[in-house]
Amino acid sequence: MKISIRKARQKDLSAILNLVKELAEYEKAADQVLATIDDYEQAFREHVFESQVAEFNGQVIGMTLYYMSYSTWRGKMLYLEDFVISSNFRNKGVGQMLFDAFIEEARSKKVAMVKWQVLDWNQPAIAFYEKNKAIFDKGWWNVKIFFD
């Protein structure tokens, strides 16, 4: 299977949004995806986020979506907002290829760290991150405020 990893382009945004929706469905939260393709397109044009995609036969089958952030303790960091492989392509090495490309992107940006979240019940993702020597900060709570 010939998989290519590349930086996302504007034309990939609908596929990226579809992968986000697939992830939300997996997480039993499909009704919580409120961002539209217009939101994605505007944010992409404004360089709010970057993305890499995994492609097979011209079809986007996976993606990482990330943005620059800052740790007051460590300095520049890259925040991995989402990392999704289409269900038909999981357990085929695509996730590792995409994750490795994300890590290389972080290194090329000379960040001090990368950071992301994982649901406590998502054992396949937890095992993947453990295999990649991720550190789990279990003492921190997620906090947010929604603006309607």
C-alpha positions in Angstrom: 0.0 0.0 0.0 1.6 3.3 -1.1 0.8 6.1 1.4 2.0 9.6 1.0 2.2 12.2 3.7 2.1 15.9 2.8 1.1 19.3 4.0 -2.6 19.9 3.7 -3.9 22.3 1.0 -7.1 24.3 0.9 -8.7 21.6 -1.3 -8.2 19.0 1.5 -10.3 20.9 4.0 -13.6 19.1 3.3 -11.9 15.7 3.7 -10.3 16.9 6.9 -13.7 18.0 8.3 -15.1 14.6 7.3 -12.4 12.9 9.3 -13.1 15.1 12.3 -16.8 14.1 12.0 -15.7 10.5 11.8 -13.7 10.9 15.0 -16.6 12.7 16.7 -18.8 9.8 15.8 -16.3 7.3 17.2 -16.2 9.4 20.4 -20.0 9.4 20.6 -20.1 13.2 20.2 -21.1 13.7 16.5 -23.6 16.4 17.5 -20.8 18.5 19.0 -19.1 19.2 15.7 -20.4 22.7 15.0 -17.5 24.1 12.8 -18.5 24.4 9.1 -16.3 24.1 6.0 -16.5 27.9 5.8 -15.0 28.1 9.3 -12.2 25.7 8.3 -11.5 27.6 5.1 -11.3 31.0 6.8 -9.1 29.7 9.6 -6.8 27.9 7.1 -6.5 31.1 5.1 -5.7 33.0 8.2 -3.0 30.4 9.2 -4.9 29.6 12.5 -3.9 26.0 12.0 -1.8 23.7 9.8 -2.4 20.2 8.8 -0.7 17.2 7.3 -2.6 14.5 5.4 -2.1 10.9 4.6 -3.2 10.1 1.1 -3.9 6.8 -0.6 -4.8 6.7 -4.3 -5.6 10.4 -4.3 -7.9 10.0 -1.3 -7.2 11.7 2.1 -7.3 8.8 4.7 -5.8 10.5 7.7 -4.7 13.8 9.1 -3.1 15.8 11.9 -4.3 19.3 12.6 -2.1 21.4 14.8 -1.1 25.0 15.7 1.7 26.9 17.4 1.2 27.6 21.1 3.3 28.6 24.0 4.3 27.0 27.3 5.3 29.6 29.9 7.5 26.9 31.4 9.1 25.5 28.2 8.6 28.0 25.4 7.3 27.3 21.9 5.1 24.3 21.6 3.0 22.7 18.9 -0.5 21.7 20.0 -1.9 18.6 18.2 -5.7 19.4 18.1 -6.7 16.3 16.1 -5.1 13.2 14.8 -7.4 10.9 12.8 -7.0 7.9 10.5 -10.1 6.7 8.6 -11.4 3.5 10.2 -10.8 1.5 7.0 -7.1 2.3 7.3 -6.4 1.9 11.0 -3.8 -0.7 12.1 -1.9 -0.5 8.8 0.9 1.8 9.9 -0.7 4.9 8.5 -1.0 6.5 12.0 2.6 5.9 12.8 3.7 7.5 9.5 1.5 10.5 10.1 2.5 10.9 13.7 6.2 10.7 12.7 5.6 13.4 10.1 4.0 15.5 12.8 7.0 15.0 15.2 9.4 16.0 12.3 7.3 19.1 11.7 7.6 20.0 15.4 11.3 19.5 15.3 11.6 21.6 12.2 9.8 24.4 14.0 12.3 24.1 16.9 9.6 23.7 19.5 10.3 22.6 23.1 7.4 20.2 23.2 4.3 18.9 21.6 1.1 18.5 23.5 -2.4 17.0 22.9 -5.3 15.3 24.7 -6.6 11.7 24.6 -9.8 10.4 26.0 -9.2 8.2 29.1 -11.3 5.3 27.6 -9.6 5.3 24.1 -7.3 2.4 24.8 -6.1 2.0 21.2 -4.9 5.7 21.2 -3.4 5.4 24.6 -1.4 2.3 23.7 -0.2 4.1 20.5 1.0 7.1 22.5 2.6 4.9 25.1 4.4 3.1 22.4 5.7 6.5 21.2 6.9 7.3 24.7 4.3 10.0 25.4 4.0 11.4 29.0 0.5 11.4 30.4 -0.3 14.3 32.8 -3.2 12.7 34.6 -3.3 15.3 37.3 -4.5 18.1 35.0 -8.2 18.8 34.2 -9.5 20.2 31.0 -11.3 23.5 31.5 -13.2 25.4 28.8 -15.9 28.1 28.2 -18.1 28.0 25.1 -19.3 31.1 23.4 -22.5 30.8 21.5 
